[in-house]
Amino acid sequence: MRSVVTRALAGPVGLLVLAAATSIGAPRPASASVVLALDLDELVAQSDEIVVAEVLSQSASWVGRRIETDVRLRVDETVFGSSRRGNVIVVRRIGGNVGEIGMRVEGEPTFVVGQRTLLFLRRAYGILRVVGMSQGAMRIEPGTPPIVHPGGAGLALVRRSATGAMEDVDPASLPQSRPLAEMLDDVRSAVAARRPPTLTPSTPTGAPTGR
């Protein structure tokens, strides 16, 4: 099989210029994609759907000049968004295998059939994709209790300093492995905090307005 491996220099809403990436002082693997780190609040803020879901199947195809894979998942629990328990959703990722040709983008999320994952998803042109590349796909390890593990595989995570330089991220500032129930509680709190406050009418419904 012929395989193509690419890497990205990506931010939460677009690409970082290569010149900015070269200012990072610490050496990092050449194959890693350099991406702005997202903490839990930032993952939530960029998500249209947040779900716990199980992978059912995967199907790769050519989309223009690159390979993309559609991942079918059954929703077990919805934290935010319109999906409901039992719904089947399709998440698209870049890369996959078609015939004898394979394509991999370092830092793109990977999935295994039967695996449960906590997913932070954004919708663009009707297609669901994972927020922050692999940062938004957190593998759930079965057990009592189930443990959720942070994403970020294949990524070199950075933040922009006050001076505009790109700096390495303190791993302690990012999501950590923890029981799924605890993680979901924190996600729900972040979801509640991002919603605008409900406006209370100054005049009760049906009351005279004085005009």
C-alpha positions as CSV (number, residue, x, y, z in Angstrom):
1,M,0.0,0.0,0.0
2,R,1.2,3.5,-0.9
3,S,0.9,5.8,2.1
4,V,0.9,9.6,2.3
5,V,1.6,11.4,5.6
6,T,1.0,15.1,6.0
7,R,1.1,17.5,8.9
8,A,-0.8,20.7,9.7
9,L,-0.1,24.1,11.3
10,A,-3.5,24.8,12.5
11,G,-5.3,27.1,14.9
12,P,-8.9,26.8,16.2
13,V,-10.3,28.6,13.3
14,G,-7.6,28.4,10.6
15,L,-4.0,28.0,9.8
16,L,-1.0,29.4,11.6
17,V,1.7,30.9,9.5
18,L,4.8,28.9,9.3
19,A,6.9,31.8,10.5
20,A,5.0,31.7,13.8
21,A,5.6,28.0,14.2
22,T,9.4,28.5,13.8
23,S,9.5,30.7,16.9
24,I,8.8,27.6,19.1
25,G,12.0,26.9,20.9
26,A,11.7,23.3,22.1
27,P,12.4,20.6,19.5
28,R,9.4,18.5,18.6
29,P,8.8,15.5,16.3
30,A,8.9,16.4,12.7
31,S,5.7,14.4,12.0
32,A,3.6,16.3,14.6
33,S,1.1,18.9,13.6
34,V,1.5,22.2,15.4
35,V,-1.9,23.3,16.8
36,L,-3.2,25.8,19.3
37,A,-4.0,24.0,22.5
38,L,-7.7,24.1,23.7
39,D,-8.7,23.7,27.3
40,L,-12.1,22.3,28.3
41,D,-13.8,25.7,28.1
42,E,-12.4,26.4,24.7
43,L,-13.4,22.9,23.4
44,V,-17.0,23.6,24.6
45,A,-17.1,27.1,23.2
46,Q,-16.2,25.8,19.7
47,S,-18.6,22.9,19.7
48,D,-22.1,22.5,18.1
49,E,-22.5,19.0,19.5
50,I,-21.0,17.3,22.5
51,V,-21.8,13.6,22.8
52,V,-20.7,10.3,24.2
53,A,-20.9,7.9,21.3
54,E,-19.8,4.4,20.1
55,V,-18.2,3.8,16.8
56,L,-20.3,1.6,14.5
57,S,-18.4,1.7,11.2
58,Q,-16.0,3.7,9.0
59,S,-15.9,4.3,5.2
60,A,-13.2,6.1,3.3
61,S,-13.5,7.8,-0.1
62,W,-11.8,10.4,-2.3
63,V,-13.0,13.9,-1.8
64,G,-11.3,16.0,-4.5
65,R,-7.6,15.2,-4.2
66,R,-7.6,13.9,-0.7
67,I,-9.1,10.9,1.2
68,E,-11.6,11.4,3.9
69,T,-13.3,9.0,6.2
70,D,-16.9,9.0,7.4
71,V,-17.3,7.6,10.9
72,R,-20.7,6.4,11.9
73,L,-21.4,6.5,15.6
74,R,-24.4,5.7,17.8
75,V,-25.1,8.4,20.5
76,D,-25.2,7.1,24.0
77,E,-25.5,10.5,25.7
78,T,-25.9,14.1,24.6
79,V,-24.3,16.8,26.7
80,F,-25.0,19.6,24.2
81,G,-26.6,19.9,20.8
82,S,-29.5,18.4,18.9
83,S,-28.5,14.7,18.8
84,R,-30.4,12.3,21.0
85,R,-29.7,9.0,22.6
86,G,-29.8,6.2,20.0
87,N,-29.3,8.6,17.0
88,V,-26.7,7.6,14.5
89,I,-24.4,10.5,13.5
90,V,-21.6,10.8,10.9
91,V,-18.3,12.5,11.8
92,R,-15.8,13.1,9.0
93,R,-12.1,13.1,9.4
94,I,-9.3,13.7,6.9
95,G,-7.3,10.6,5.9
96,G,-8.0,6.9,5.5
97,N,-7.4,4.1,3.0
98,V,-9.0,3.6,-0.4
99,G,-7.8,0.6,-2.3
100,E,-4.0,0.5,-2.2
101,I,-3.6,4.2,-1.2
102,G,-3.6,5.4,2.3
103,M,-3.5,9.0,3.6
104,R,-2.8,10.1,7.2
105,V,-2.7,13.6,8.7
106,E,-0.8,13.7,11.9
107,G,-3.1,14.9,14.7
108,E,-6.4,14.0,13.0
109,P,-8.5,11.8,15.3
110,T,-8.6,8.1,14.8
111,F,-11.4,5.7,15.6
112,V,-11.9,2.0,16.4
113,V,-15.1,0.2,15.8
114,G,-16.8,-0.6,19.2
115,Q,-14.9,2.2,21.0
116,R,-16.8,4.8,23.0
117,T,-15.6,8.4,22.8
118,L,-16.4,11.7,24.2
119,L,-16.7,14.0,21.2
120,F,-16.6,17.7,20.8
121,L,-18.0,18.4,17.3
122,R,-18.4,21.4,15.1
123,R,-20.7,21.6,12.1
124,A,-19.4,23.2,8.9
125,Y,-21.5,23.1,5.7
126,G,-23.6,20.3,7.2
127,I,-20.7,18.1,8.0
128,L,-19.6,17.2,11.6
129,R,-15.9,17.4,12.3
130,V,-13.9,17.1,15.6
131,V,-12.9,20.3,17.3
132,G,-9.2,20.9,17.6
133,M,-8.2,17.9,15.5
134,S,-7.6,15.0,17.9
135,Q,-8.0,17.2,21.0
136,G,-11.8,16.9,20.7
137,A,-11.9,13.1,20.6
138,M,-11.4,11.7,24.1
139,R,-11.3,7.9,24.3
140,I,-13.3,6.2,27.0
141,E,-11.7,3.2,28.7
142,P,-14.4,0.8,30.0
143,G,-14.3,-0.1,33.7
144,T,-15.9,0.8,37.0
145,P,-15.9,3.7,36.7
146,P,-15.2,4.3,33.0
147,I,-12.2,6.6,32.5
148,V,-12.0,9.3,29.8
149,H,-8.5,10.0,28.4
150,P,-7.6,13.4,26.8
151,G,-7.1,13.6,23.1
152,G,-4.2,15.3,21.3
153,A,-2.3,12.4,19.8
154,G,0.0,13.4,17.0
155,L,-0.1,17.1,17.9
156,A,2.4,19.5,19.2
157,L,0.3,21.8,21.3
158,V,1.2,25.5,21.7
159,R,-0.3,28.8,23.0
160,R,0.2,32.3,21.9
161,S,1.9,34.5,24.5
162,A,1.1,38.1,25.3
163,T,3.9,39.1,22.9
164,G,2.5,37.0,20.1
165,A,5.1,34.3,20.3
166,M,4.2,30.6,20.2
167,E,5.0,28.8,23.5
168,D,4.9,25.2,24.6
169,V,1.9,24.3,26.7
170,D,2.0,23.2,30.3
171,P,0.3,19.7,30.2
172,A,-1.2,20.4,33.6
173,S,-3.4,23.1,32.0
174,L,-5.0,20.7,29.7
175,P,-7.8,18.1,30.3
176,Q,-6.5,15.0,32.3
177,S,-7.6,11.4,32.5
178,R,-10.4,11.1,35.0
179,P,-13.7,9.3,35.6
180,L,-16.2,9.9,32.8
181,A,-18.9,11.2,35.2
182,E,-16.5,13.8,36.6
183,M,-15.6,15.0,33.2
184,L,-19.2,15.2,32.1
185,D,-20.1,17.3,35.1
186,D,-17.3,19.8,34.2
187,V,-18.4,19.8,30.5
188,R,-22.0,20.6,31.6
189,S,-20.8,23.4,33.8
190,A,-18.9,24.9,30.9
191,V,-21.9,24.5,28.6
192,A,-24.1,26.3,31.1
193,A,-21.5,29.1,31.5
194,R,-21.3,29.7,27.7
195,R,-25.1,30.2,27.3
196,P,-26.3,33.8,27.4
197,P,-28.5,34.6,30.4
198,T,-32.2,34.3,29.9
199,L,-33.9,37.7,29.6
200,T,-36.8,38.3,31.9
201,P,-39.5,40.6,30.5
202,S,-39.9,43.8,32.4
203,T,-43.7,43.7,31.8
204,P,-45.6,40.4,32.5
205,T,-47.3,38.9,29.5
206,G,-50.7,40.4,28.9
207,A,-50.2,43.3,31.3
208,P,-51.0,46.8,30.0
209,T,-48.1,48.7,28.6
210,G,-49.4,52.2,29.4
211,R,-49.7,53.3,25.8
